[in-house]
Amino acid sequence: MKRKTWMISALMYAMVFMACFGVLHFMKKVMEPPGPVQVAGTEPIEEPSDSPRGTREDTGEPVPAATDSEAEKEETVEREGGYTGWKKEFPSVWTPPQETEVPYVPPDVILATDLHYQSALTDDGGEAFQLFVERSDGKVIRYLPQLLEAFLDEVIEEKPAALVLSGDITMNGEKVNHQELADRLKRVQDAGVQVLVIPGNHDINNGNAAVYYGAEKAAAPSIDGPEFYDIYHEYGYDQALSRDSDSLSYVYALDERNWLLMLDSCQYEPDNKVEGRIKDTTMAWMDEQLAKAGEEGIFVVPIAHHNLLAQSRMYTTQCAMDNNQDVIQLLQKYRLPLFFSGHLHVQRVRKYKAEPGVPEAAYGIQEIITDALSIPPCQYGHIIWEEDGSISYETRSVDVSAWARRTGIDNPDLLDFEDWSFRYIQKLISDQIRGVVKNLGNDVERSMAATYAGVYIDYYAGRKIDAKGIKGTRGYRWWERNMPDSYLLRELNAMIADSDRDNNYFLLPEEQGWFLD
């Protein structure tokens, strides 16, 4: 019995001893420095015994023994480990991250023309002013200050690279209108949007500058060319890359790839003229700027007030520049694809053709005319340089009603501006009909006026008009029956004939850009 007890005790002591030995062996392996690494399928890497650091594998030269500082460095690297240890161990391999190139962001431009701004200080709403409104061509004269504020709010919200105002920025060049407009534009520039201005035929040395108080229309001070510069110099002229010494033309660098060629096409020395013309000296300056742009690979967009092409059956005189063929020849010498203008008050897009029968695919400069902001539907243009290299253009109408609601205005005309503006045009046409023919009756006059007003608004807006549908209406038939030889019916037919397509959107593909072959 004693022998059996002794054997059990011996076996238990042996197991305890083996367990302790295993723990000690494990701790020794952990504390030892790592040995040669062997990758599966390879021979073990042996550390030569004649050098603490071995030899260089490529030359067989001995590696110098580690110094104390190097040993400390190894301990630091081993202790830190990961990416920090790696870059300290191999300082010649690690390089700091490079600055990434900022991606190019294409610009966009909001373009408005023919604001015909009229300050509330120029009238008292009396008899003279009412007569001025009734004889107008549809400008929303009594609400021009509100229209401008609503428009500027939209510009600030959109934040384009620039806001371009391409002429006829005042009603008839009144100095007070210029000064007030310039003051109102400051908030756009303060919001970080560069404003660019050129004059129109209404803006300088205009003998029709007037104010309207009581029953009298009275002459008002206008401005000359130097005064125009003094008032608007911070809106493009101070920022110009180049200025023409003989006109109010200049080049504005939209960014490092795109220039705007802002052209003064007006004749106001010594007297104001409706017709446009670009001076010979200005043409020479344009040639220099376009040649420079070509050398630098810059894309140029020319903008003027007057039209490059004859674009309307309704307005056949005083619209295209007197020397438009010379201007076309110069622009096409540099293969410019686009030209923007205003003046016509009609939204139009047309391509220049040297002669009839030229294929549509052939090169020809495209002119885009933006209609008057001051006439319903109160549109402006948005030019967008797209990511794929193309350029698009589209129109937008100022949302006066939304602006009135947002600003707490309770005027019903402004709160329902779209409907009010249609009724406003309809009344103007009806009043003009009464001045031409008598005794048609209210129902007939309203029907005729509604037909004309609908066509008028669509035509100015550049919309496609259903000719067959319009000519089948009762209002149109009344026109043919009651006023077959009137100028108003001729205008109606001209507007219908001109409106065979929509002119509110245009896309210039990338391959039709600068310096075409």
Secondary structure, DSSP 8 states (H G I E B T S, - for coil): -HHHHHHHHHHHHHHHHHHHHHHHHHHHHHHS-------TTS------SSSSS-B-TTT--B-----HHHHHHHHHHHHH-HHHHHHHH-TTT--------------EEEEEB---B--GGGB-SSHHHHHHHHTSSS--GGGHHHHHHHHHHHHHHH--SEEEEES--BSS-BHHHHHHHHHHHHHHHHTT-EEEEE--TTTSS-TT-EEEETTEEEE--B--HHHHHHHHIIIIITT-SEE-TTSS-EEEE-SSSEEEEE---B--SSS--SSB---HHHHHHHHHHHHHHHHHT-EEEEE-SSBSS---SS--SSSB-TTHHHHHHHHHHTT--EEEE-SS-S-EEEE--SSTT--TTS---EEEE--BTTSTT-EEEEEEE-TTS-EEEEEEE--HHHHHHHTT---HHHHTHHHHHHHHHHHHHHHHHHHH-----HHHHHHHHHHHHHHHHHHHHT----HHHHHTSHHHHHHHHH-TT-HHHHHHHHHHHH-SS--SEEEE-GGGSSS--
